[in-house]
């Protein structure tokens, strides 16, 4: 995927050493209007480029002819979105962009043919997405080295908007429907003569990971209230 455009600067985190040797919360500041415009323009271009190349994935000219290439391209976007600070007015932008990316990626994955070589990379991507949503729901910043959320120190009187119920409902729907689609997609995996898909996943050491897709995010949303989140009918095959 072409990435000639300059990547916008979103580094608004600064480390705060603690006197007791423990990691202190990181200080965060919202993006400036100019930073936000530059970031949105850049990501809009990346979304367009990914969509264009995904649609022509069977064409030799596509840069996203394989699932491996698609996952690498979209992980770059995931990492950039997660660097948006969790403080208003930037926090809602992070949520909306991550919802967009989540929907597009979960819809696109079944467009490729599953293969055992790419499944570990896919699971790593989906695990990062699960950790990403945990960070957003908890209002945390993203640690690019540890690939998980970290607590932050907000400016005095800084407003922080939690995810709305509409956003939470949409997210849950995306994860549940995406998981269902992935389960159907995996049925097309070449099991190389093995008795079943479950046997193949067990051999690869991936069965538990697939059974627990998005378990962290779904559990976190359930712990924050809302009886519909805890409805076991919506959790089948996800955790």
NORWO-V397532 format. One record per backbone hydrogen bond with DSSP energy under -1.0 kcal/mol. CO is the residue of the C=O (numbers start at 1). NH is the residue of the N-H. E is the energy in kcal/mol with one decimal. If there is no record, write none. Layout:
BEGIN
<<CO,NH,E> <CO,NH,E>>
END
This chain:
BEGIN
<<10,12,-1.4> <14,27,-1.7> <18,21,-1.4> <26,153,-5.0> <27,14,-1.2> <32,36,-2.7> <33,37,-2.3> <34,38,-2.2> <35,39,-2.5> <36,40,-2.7> <37,41,-2.5> <38,42,-2.2> <39,43,-2.8> <40,44,-2.6> <41,45,-1.9> <42,46,-1.9> <43,47,-3.0> <44,48,-2.3> <45,49,-2.5> <46,50,-2.7> <47,51,-2.6> <48,52,-2.5> <49,53,-2.2> <50,54,-2.5> <51,55,-2.3> <52,56,-1.1> <54,57,-1.8> <56,59,-2.2> <59,62,-2.0> <66,70,-2.0> <67,71,-2.8> <68,72,-2.0> <69,73,-2.2> <70,74,-2.4> <71,75,-1.8> <72,76,-1.4> <73,77,-1.0> <74,78,-2.4> <75,79,-2.6> <76,80,-1.8> <77,81,-2.6> <78,82,-2.1> <81,84,-1.7> <85,87,-1.3> <87,90,-1.7> <90,94,-1.9> <91,95,-2.0> <92,96,-2.5> <93,97,-2.5> <94,98,-2.1> <95,99,-2.3> <96,100,-1.9> <97,101,-2.5> <98,102,-2.7> <99,103,-2.3> <100,104,-2.2> <101,105,-2.7> <102,106,-2.3> <103,107,-1.5> <104,108,-1.7> <105,109,-2.3> <108,111,-2.5> <109,112,-2.0> <115,119,-1.1> <118,122,-2.3> <119,123,-2.6> <120,124,-2.1> <121,125,-2.2> <122,126,-2.7> <123,127,-2.2> <124,128,-2.1> <125,129,-2.1> <126,130,-2.1> <127,131,-2.5> <128,132,-2.3> <129,133,-2.3> <130,134,-1.8> <131,135,-2.0> <132,136,-2.1> <133,137,-2.8> <134,138,-2.1> <135,140,-3.2> <136,139,-1.1> <141,150,-2.6> <143,147,-1.9> <148,143,-2.8> <150,141,-2.4> <151,26,-1.8> <153,28,-1.7> <155,158,-2.0> <159,88,-2.3> <164,168,-2.5> <165,169,-2.5> <166,170,-2.3> <167,171,-2.7> <168,172,-2.5> <169,173,-2.2> <170,174,-2.5> <171,175,-2.6> <172,176,-2.5> <173,177,-2.6> <174,178,-2.2> <175,179,-2.2> <176,180,-2.1> <177,181,-2.2> <178,182,-2.2> <179,183,-2.2> <180,184,-1.9> <181,185,-2.5> <182,186,-2.4> <185,188,-1.8> <186,189,-2.2> <191,194,-1.7> <196,200,-1.7> <197,201,-2.7> <198,202,-2.4> <199,203,-2.4> <200,204,-1.9> <201,206,-2.9> <206,210,-2.2> <207,211,-2.2> <208,212,-1.3> <210,213,-1.2> <212,215,-2.0> <214,218,-2.4> <215,219,-2.3> <216,220,-2.3> <217,221,-2.5> <218,222,-1.8> <219,223,-2.1> <222,225,-1.4> <226,229,-1.3> <231,234,-1.9> <232,235,-1.2> <235,238,-2.3> <235,239,-1.1>>
END
